[in-house]
Amino acid sequence: MNRRKPELQGIDVTAWPSVAYTEFDDDTRRVFEARMQAILGYARGDSLVQIEHSTGVDRRQLYRLLGRALSPHPDGRPFGFRALVRYARIADYVRLRAVVVRGERGSRGAVGALSQLLERYPSVAAWLLLQVKQRRVSLRQINTDGHLHTRLRGLQALHDGFLRQCREVGLTAADYPFNTAGRAIRSLSRRVKAEMLRGFGTAARAAGASHLKGLPRFDDEVKVAATRPYQVVEFDGHRLDIRLKVVVRDPLGFEHEFEMERVWLLVIIDVCTRVVLGYHIVLASEYSRYDVIKTIENALEPHRAKNFTIAGLGYGAHEGVASQRMPELAYAVWERMKLDNAKANLADDTIRALCEFVGCLVDAGPRHSPDERPYIERFFGTVASRLSSRLPGYTGSHPRDLRRALADPKGNLRLYVSLGELEELVEYSIASYNGTPHSGLNNATPLEAMEFFVRGRQTMVTWLAEHHRRTLCLMQSARRCPVRAYIDQGIRPHINLHGVRYTSIVLSTSTHLIGQRLLVYMNADDLRCVRAFLPDGTELGVLDAQGAWRVVPHNLKLRQEIRKQKGRHRTDPAGGGNPIEAYVQQKLAQAKKTRKAASELAHAVRLLASAPTVRTPAGPARASQAPETRSPVTMLTPAAPAATVVDSVPIGPVHPRKLTIGTGQVF
């Protein structure tokens, strides 16, 4: 080895890992300093004679040290100055001789015998790696006196399988490991443990970890903390740890109680002031993209005060929601939203609503990293400690939680919290949270912090565009639907949307539109009517659903559930009646058996009870309309009996058909 070799030219010792040699003893330190000065002199270009004279390091030893220092380390860097430490190993021990039996107690001097065996028989080495990968043996961590100790579980079963593999490759009782006293169980344990501890991911999975945390992130973009309101917000969903009931009142006035599934609480919180901007309660086993958009809409719209029916609940003098206490914050939008990688959060409709309509950046962050959203996670911890754990039917944070047994109502549904009571409790909890001193705000309340920035410092806030406020754009999904008609059967032009026909006076008389695809905007919260546009972008008008779907208010989720139930049983409501009413009656009959049916019943009842008296069509409004008429609505009242002329065909008042119900007499 000499300077002519490429690997010894242009050595950059500044990138080598260093050694804290000042803490060595005198002899070890003197030897290390001599070797280091020899390497530095060689890197400067000094002659070998000068190096030998000044350091006392022979040229042969110098070349050997250079080869050791340039060897790759398991951490990906060269050994560098670490290879100059006396007795430092840069390669594993390789055994050349066979293991010889000496004495009755077995062999001696079997260093490296297991590595030699695995190198000679690759099938045994592959089997051993497969066992580690399949977690046939686990790792347990023990901390004693500040030192880390690890133990293996399942070692005996692994050792038995290892011996079987050795017999299958042809090893006999005279060969290693059968010629040793312990059959190489200790060597196998050290080998498997070293293989598990080779990387933290393998060790963590072997110890039972579901995912890894704590890896430092090196982003090109510097993460700056939020310094003003609405700069960064966090969104997440939390499944409330309480058992609920739904109360349904029959036509005679009697109340029926059914246990339902747990519900989700979706929340948007401001990072700078810790103010909860909006929330939404979801009555389903999982929340969808429409629920996420509904939460965004609740955070933007002015908050409506709730009328509490539970004694003792109410808004305090300094409690509430930001848009309720400060009306100027209505329709204020944020710049960045942090959320997790749930499918509902990353759906196309959700991303479109956030990026195009709200105009903010979406930061999904890495998977399985709740620490990236610490404020919303801490808020859910507050909800669990101050609300869920204090109610009867608390399910606990884990199956063996003592509070779960203490809060068990023993099957008494009268003690369960109803859905209406839960809505009031959540409203009260969030309002009181916004008015409670926060340690992260120097003991100021979130509402006080928001008022200090907005009204004190007069921080600039961005608001949603005016035309977006009037059209409920966040709930819209544009679809292209073909215009269908059956001339030979006399069926007028219409479109089909989610299994229901939609038409209007204009569309039903427009024969030239048959076969063309209309751009349809729908409001997922109210599907009684949609707004349609022609292929060239001009507005066609509002299309009404046909049949009972035009009268009874319903949303997209309820219609999908009704259609799914209808397709499962292959039957229609009796006499072609109201499908929503038939669905509610069916879920009422099933609510006694399953909590899922009770949850679906509660969702339908809640929707029908909170339905508006007008139908609001979706879609962008025309700029030529006045503000008070820009969103046309249709009253849910029966049509006038006067005749209407359509295509010069008089259509008079509707006459009911004769019922076929019998008289009840028995013949």
FENKA-V123917 format. One record per pair of residues at least 4 apart in sequence whose ideal C-beta (glycine too) atoms are under 6 Angstrom apart, sorted by the first residue. I is the first residue (numbers start at 0). GAP is how many residues later the second one is. If there is no record, write none. Layout:
I|GAP, I|GAP
This chain:
0|62, 2|5, 10|32, 12|30, 15|64, 15|65, 16|60, 16|63, 16|65, 17|63, 18|62, 18|63, 20|8, 20|11, 23|4, 23|5, 27|58, 30|55, 31|52, 33|21, 33|22, 33|23, 34|30, 34|49, 35|48, 36|18, 37|13, 37|17, 37|19, 37|24, 40|5, 40|10, 45|4, 45|5, 47|11, 50|4, 56|4, 56|5, 67|15, 67|22, 68|10, 68|11, 68|14, 69|8, 70|8, 70|19, 72|4, 72|6, 78|4, 78|11, 82|7, 92|19, 94|17, 94|21, 98|8, 98|11, 98|14, 98|77, 100|6, 100|78, 101|5, 101|6, 104|76, 105|74, 105|75, 106|72, 106|73, 111|4, 112|63, 113|70, 113|73, 113|77, 117|6, 117|7, 120|48, 123|41, 126|38, 130|5, 131|63, 136|15, 136|17, 136|21, 137|15, 137|68, 138|11, 138|57, 138|67, 138|68, 139|11, 139|13, 140|9, 141|7, 151|37, 153|4, 154|34, 158|26, 158|29, 161|26, 165|5, 170|4, 172|5, 173|5, 176|6, 176|7, 179|4, 181|4, 183|4, 195|6, 195|7, 195|10, 196|6, 199|4, 203|5, 203|8, 210|157, 225|5, 225|6, 225|45, 225|46, 227|44, 227|225, 227|231, 228|41, 228|43, 228|44, 228|221, 228|224, 229|102, 229|104, 229|231, 230|104, 231|39, 231|104, 232|35, 232|37, 232|101, 232|104, 233|35, 233|104, 233|139, 233|141, 233|142, 234|33, 234|102, 234|104, 235|140, 236|27, 236|29, 236|50, 237|27, 237|142, 238|23, 238|25, 239|22, 239|23, 239|25, 239|148, 240|147, 240|154, 241|146, 241|149, 241|151, 241|152, 242|150, 242|173, 243|16, 243|173, 244|12, 244|14, 244|168, 244|171, 244|173, 245|12, 245|14, 245|173, 245|352, 245|356, 246|8, 246|10, 246|171, 247|8, 248|6, 249|4, 256|156, 257|333, 257|340, 258|336, 259|335, 259|338, 259|339, 259|342, 260|24, 260|334, 260|338, 262|18, 262|20, 263|18, 263|23, 265|14, 265|29, 266|9, 266|12, 267|9, 267|10, 267|31, 268|7, 268|106, 268|107, 268|110, 269|5, 269|7, 270|104, 272|173, 272|176, 272|177, 273|164, 273|172, 274|47, 274|159, 274|171, 274|175, 275|154, 275|158, 276|22, 277|17, 277|20, 277|21, 279|14, 279|15, 279|18, 281|5, 281|9, 282|316, 282|319, 282|320, 286|4, 286|57, 287|56, 288|55, 288|58, 288|60, 288|61, 289|234, 291|52, 291|58, 292|60, 292|181, 292|182, 295|178, 296|177, 299|31, 299|164, 301|21, 301|28, 302|18, 302|20, 302|21, 305|121, 307|5, 307|6, 307|116, 309|114, 312|111, 312|115, 314|4, 314|5, 314|116, 315|119, 317|117, 318|112, 318|113, 318|116, 319|4, 319|5, 319|111, 321|4, 321|7, 321|128, 322|6, 322|7, 324|122, 330|132, 330|133, 330|138, 331|129, 331|131, 332|25, 332|129, 332|131, 333|26, 334|25, 335|24, 335|25, 335|27, 336|23, 336|25, 337|25, 337|35, 338|6, 340|23, 340|26, 344|5, 347|4, 348|128, 350|4, 351|4, 352|4, 352|121, 353|4, 353|6, 353|8, 356|111, 356|116, 356|117, 364|4, 364|7, 369|7, 372|4, 373|4, 381|4, 382|4, 383|4, 384|4, 386|42, 387|6, 388|5, 388|14, 390|26, 391|15, 391|17, 391|23, 392|16, 392|23, 393|9, 393|13, 394|9, 395|5, 395|7, 395|8, 396|4, 402|4, 408|6, 416|4, 416|5, 418|183, 431|4, 433|12, 433|13, 434|10, 434|12, 436|6, 436|8, 440|8, 443|4, 443|5, 449|4, 450|4, 451|4, 452|4, 452|6, 453|5, 463|4, 463|5, 466|154, 467|5, 469|151, 469|160, 469|161, 470|149, 470|150, 471|51, 474|48, 474|49, 474|50, 475|45, 475|142, 477|41, 477|43, 478|41, 479|37, 479|39, 480|14, 480|16, 480|37, 480|39, 481|35, 482|10, 482|12, 482|30, 482|31, 482|33, 484|8, 484|29, 485|5, 491|16, 492|14, 492|15, 492|17, 492|20, 492|21, 493|7, 493|9, 494|7, 495|5, 496|5, 497|61, 498|64, 499|45, 499|49, 500|45, 501|28, 501|41, 501|43, 502|4, 502|5, 502|40, 503|37, 503|39, 505|35, 508|138, 515|19, 517|14, 518|14, 519|10, 519|12, 520|10, 520|97, 520|98, 521|8, 521|96, 522|95, 523|31, 523|32, 524|30, 526|29, 526|32, 527|17, 527|22, 527|87, 528|13, 528|15, 528|86, 528|88, 529|13, 530|11, 530|86, 530|87, 530|88, 531|8, 531|11, 532|6, 533|4, 533|6, 541|75, 543|6, 544|4, 544|5, 547|4, 547|30, 551|28, 552|58, 553|4, 553|5, 553|26, 557|46, 561|17, 561|21, 572|4, 572|6, 572|9, 583|20, 586|10, 586|13, 586|14, 587|13, 589|7, 590|6, 590|7, 590|10, 601|4, 613|19, 614|19, 615|17, 620|9, 624|4, 624|5, 640|12, 642|7, 642|9, 643|7, 644|5
